[in-house]
C-alpha cells in the first residue's frame, strides 16, 4: 500500500476533518501496529523522528499545501481500497484513535519509550527503524493498542 492511499483512507474515515499533524501520528500508529502484528509494513515509506513527532516523508506534499489546516478530499487523485489486512489495521487504529485529541496523540507518540523517542535527537532528523516500531507495538500491545 502506498502512503497516500493510507492517508486518503484515514482522511475519509474522519469525514475529511484530519489535519496533517493528526494524520502523521495516525499513520505512525498504524505502521507500528501492522509491523507488530504482521511483521511487515502497512505502507511503503520512511518515518523521520522530528521535533513535532513522527513524520512520514511520503505525505510531505500535504504538509506543504495545508500545514495545520484540514486536508480536503481533492488532494487525493483516486480511491484505491486497501486489502483486507490493511483495512483491518487502519480500521482498528481509527477506532482506537478517532476520539483522541491532537494533544492526546502527541502524548501517545512523543515518549522516550517509543520508536520515535529512541530515534529523536534535536540536531538530526533520524529515520525511525521499522524494527523499533514493531518492538514498540509489543511493549504497548497489552496496554493501549490491542483492541482487536
Secondary structure, 3 states (H helix, E strand, C coil): CCHHHHHHHHHHHCCCCCEHHHHHHHHHHHHHHHHHHHCCCCCCCCEEEECCEEEEHHHHHHHHHHCCCECCHHHCCCCCCCCHHHHHHHHHHHHHHCCCCHHHHHHHHCCCCCHHHHHCECCECEECCHHHHHHHHHHHHHHHHCCC
